[in-house]
Structure formats: C-alpha cells, structure tokens
Amino acid sequence: MAGPDIQEMLRTIENETRATQWITGRSTLRPEVLAAMARVPRDQFVPSPLRRHAYANTPLPIDNGQTISQPFIVALMTDLLCPDPDDVMLEVGAGSGYQAAVLSRLVRKLYSVEIIPGLARQAADRLRDLGYDNVEVRQGDGYHGWLEHAPFDGIIVTAAANHVPKPLQAQLRTGGILVIPVGLPRQGQELLVLEKEANGSFRRRDVLSVAFVPLTGPGHEAGQSSAKR
C-alpha cells in the first residue's frame, strides 16, 4: 500500500487533471500511469534536505541548477506518451532519474540521455540501486537522440527546446509519439504532442502552457542557429 504522502500526491494529480481538462482534453489519467506514480518513491530522487517536500505538487531543485518536475506534469507527460508494456522509449534529460523510473514501470525498455556528466552518473547509479533494471542511462547531447536504439515507440523531452529537434523526429517510428515542451524561458512554453504519420509528417497538438529549464548542448545550439537562418 502507498503511504499517506503518496496517496495525497495521487489525489492532487487527479484534482489537477480534472481542473485542467478543458485545456488538456483529459479528465482522467490511465490507471496504470497512476499506479506507476504510486510505486516510485519520489523522496529517493530529491536532495535529502528537500525530502519532506518530495510528494508536494511542485518542482524541486536538484544539482547543477536543474529541477525535478512536479508530479502532475510527470504523470501528464507519461500519460500523453500512451505507453505500452512492449514499448521501447527514449528520454532526453534524465535529471534525477524520477521520470525514467515512472516510465520504466510501463514500458519494456527505456533509454535516457543526460548532458550533465554528474547528473548522468547519479541517475544511472540511483536507478540501478533502486532496481530499475530496464533503464539505460548515458551521458551525451540528447538533441541527437540515441540512434543505435532507434526507432522508438515514444520519446519524452524533459527540458524546453526552442524548436522540435529533427534527429528526434527521425528516430520516432511511424505511429510513435513525441512529448516535448517548446519555447523560451520567461517567454512562454507549450507542451506539445507530435504523432508520426506513415508519410513522415507529424500530427501536432498543443496541450498546456508549462515552465521547464532550457534544453542545452551543442546540438541544440547548432539546431537553433540553423533554424534562424
């Protein structure tokens, strides 16, 4: 049984889902997504001094100026991916490893790329120590995805890009879903869902205004320069 803090977190997620349904089009989230949220100990993914706040519906700081997203956003993004037990997915931005841990309960295999070396090591160690053995983390520039394991059934990006990276679009299988926040800090960001169609085009849906730390790295900067030309 989930403890009282986790139960309160789940109630908050359900309330927030109902409150935003007129924007997101979702009045409820999949039971399996909520079950995964209940099974992952969020307090193990935040710094020790903040563990008393681990199950509050708020983002929290982690190392290197990064954050762990609020539980509602983690649950919503997970639900938007429509995960299936046979899926192989990619995460861009491992951070603390929390989003990866939640997704790992819902898919066959998750590959996660984190650009900050210290965070990549910590996330890999934490996930291994907690028994999430279907997640593989590597340090690298997630803008370029992880070509060796493509195509992916779903891709989730946990930092805001100023455009949708072309390599991620290319590494998504037909029918696959990409969930990504797009926009600039303090200038508006939108959570997008893109579904890849048979002809290689994408069906796009804007879901919700959000606030994420920016996606960083040489690949993203090169893509930004290219997009401006």
C-alpha positions in Angstrom: 0.0 0.0 0.0 1.2 3.5 -0.8 1.9 5.7 2.2 -0.2 8.8 3.1 2.1 11.2 1.3 1.9 9.3 -1.9 -1.9 9.0 -1.6 -2.2 12.7 -1.1 0.1 13.2 -4.2 -2.2 11.0 -6.2 -5.3 12.9 -5.1 -3.6 16.1 -6.1 -2.7 14.7 -9.5 -6.3 13.6 -10.0 -7.7 17.0 -8.9 -5.2 18.9 -11.2 -6.2 16.6 -14.1 -9.9 17.5 -13.7 -9.1 21.2 -13.2 -7.2 21.4 -16.5 -9.3 19.1 -18.6 -10.7 22.0 -20.6 -7.2 22.7 -21.7 -5.7 19.2 -22.0 -8.8 17.3 -23.0 -8.0 14.7 -20.3 -10.4 14.4 -17.3 -8.6 11.3 -16.0 -5.2 9.6 -16.5 -4.7 6.0 -17.2 -4.9 3.8 -14.1 -1.6 2.2 -14.9 0.1 5.6 -15.0 -1.3 6.5 -11.6 -0.2 3.1 -10.3 3.3 3.7 -11.6 3.4 7.1 -9.8 2.3 5.3 -6.6 5.1 2.7 -6.9 8.0 5.1 -7.4 9.4 6.7 -4.2 9.8 10.3 -5.2 11.7 11.1 -2.0 14.6 9.0 -3.2 15.0 11.3 -6.2 15.3 14.6 -4.5 18.1 16.0 -2.3 18.0 14.9 1.3 17.1 18.4 2.8 14.0 18.5 0.5 12.6 15.0 1.1 9.9 16.3 3.4 8.5 18.2 0.3 9.0 15.2 -2.1 5.3 14.5 -2.6 4.1 18.1 -2.9 2.8 19.0 -6.3 5.7 21.3 -7.1 9.0 21.2 -8.9 12.1 20.9 -6.7 15.7 21.9 -7.3 18.3 19.2 -7.8 22.0 19.5 -8.7 23.5 21.7 -11.4 20.7 24.2 -11.5 18.2 21.6 -12.7 14.8 20.6 -11.3 12.6 17.6 -10.8 9.2 18.3 -12.4 6.0 18.5 -10.3 4.2 15.2 -10.0 1.2 16.3 -12.1 3.4 17.2 -15.1 5.3 13.9 -14.8 2.0 12.0 -14.7 0.5 14.0 -17.6 3.6 13.7 -19.9 3.7 10.0 -19.1 0.0 9.6 -20.0 0.4 11.6 -23.2 3.0 9.0 -24.4 0.4 6.3 -24.3 3.0 3.7 -23.0 2.6 0.1 -23.7 4.4 -2.8 -22.0 6.2 -3.8 -25.2 7.4 -0.2 -26.0 11.0 0.9 -26.3 11.2 4.6 -25.5 13.8 7.4 -25.3 14.1 10.1 -22.6 16.0 13.3 -23.3 17.1 14.7 -19.9 17.5 12.1 -17.2 17.8 14.7 -14.4 17.4 12.9 -11.1 16.0 9.8 -12.8 12.5 10.2 -11.5 10.7 10.4 -14.8 12.7 7.4 -16.1 11.7 5.4 -13.0 8.0 6.1 -13.6 8.2 5.2 -17.3 10.2 2.1 -16.6 7.2 0.6 -14.8 5.2 1.0 -18.1 7.5 0.0 -20.9 9.8 -2.8 -21.9 13.0 -0.7 -22.2 13.9 3.0 -21.6 17.0 4.7 -22.9 17.8 8.0 -21.3 20.4 10.7 -22.3 21.6 13.3 -19.9 24.1 16.0 -21.0 25.4 16.9 -17.5 28.0 14.2 -16.5 27.4 14.4 -12.8 23.6 14.0 -13.2 24.0 11.2 -15.7 26.2 9.2 -13.2 23.9 9.9 -10.3 20.8 9.0 -12.2 22.3 5.8 -13.5 23.5 4.8 -10.0 20.2 5.7 -8.3 18.1 3.8 -10.8 20.4 0.7 -10.6 20.4 0.8 -6.8 16.6 1.1 -6.7 16.1 -1.8 -9.0 15.0 -0.1 -12.2 16.9 -2.5 -14.4 15.2 -1.8 -17.7 16.6 1.7 -17.9 19.9 2.5 -19.5 21.4 6.0 -19.0 24.3 7.5 -20.9 25.9 11.0 -20.8 25.6 12.9 -24.0 23.7 15.5 -26.0 20.1 14.4 -26.2 19.4 16.7 -29.1 20.8 13.9 -31.3 18.8 11.2 -29.6 20.2 7.7 -29.4 20.4 6.4 -33.0 21.7 2.9 -32.2 18.4 2.0 -30.5 16.0 3.8 -32.8 13.3 3.8 -33.9 11.5 4.5 -30.7 7.8 3.9 -29.8 7.9 7.2 -27.8 10.2 10.0 -27.0 9.9 12.3 -24.0 11.9 15.5 -23.6 12.2 16.9 -20.0 13.6 20.3 -20.9 12.3 23.1 -23.1 13.6 23.3 -26.7 13.2 26.4 -28.9 12.2 24.0 -31.7 11.5 20.3 -32.2 14.8 18.6 -32.9 15.0 16.9 -36.3 17.0 13.9 -35.0 14.3 13.1 -32.6 11.6 13.3 -35.3 13.7 11.0 -37.4 14.2 8.4 -34.6 10.5 8.1 -33.9 8.7 5.1 -35.5 5.6 5.5 -37.6 2.7 5.9 -35.1 5.1 6.9 -32.3 4.6 9.9 -30.0 6.9 12.7 -29.1 6.1 14.7 -26.0 8.2 17.9 -25.7 8.0 21.4 -24.1 8.8 24.0 -26.7 9.5 27.7 -26.1 11.9 30.1 -24.4 12.2 30.8 -20.6 10.0 33.6 -19.4 8.6 34.0 -23.0 6.1 31.2 -22.9 6.5 27.4 -23.3 3.9 25.0 -24.6 3.8 21.2 -24.0 3.4 19.6 -27.4 2.4 16.1 -28.5 3.5 15.1 -32.0 2.4 11.8 -33.6 4.3 10.5 -36.6 2.2 9.5 -39.6 3.0 7.0 -42.3 4.2 9.7 -44.8 6.7 11.0 -42.2 4.7 14.1 -41.3 3.5 14.9 -37.8 0.1 15.5 -36.3 0.7 18.2 -33.6 -1.3 19.1 -30.6 -0.6 21.9 -28.1 -1.5 20.6 -24.7 -0.7 23.0 -21.9 1.4 26.1 -21.0 4.4 24.9 -19.0 7.7 26.2 -17.5 10.8 24.0 -17.9 14.5 24.6 -17.7 16.0 25.0 -21.2 17.4 22.2 -23.2 21.2 22.8 -23.6 24.1 21.4 -25.6 26.0 21.9 -28.8 23.3 20.0 -30.8 20.5 22.3 -29.6 22.6 25.4 -30.2 23.5 24.3 -33.7 19.9 23.5 -34.4 18.9 26.9 -33.1 21.4 28.6 -35.4 20.1 26.6 -38.4 16.5 27.4 -37.5 17.3 31.1 -37.5 18.9 31.2 -41.0 
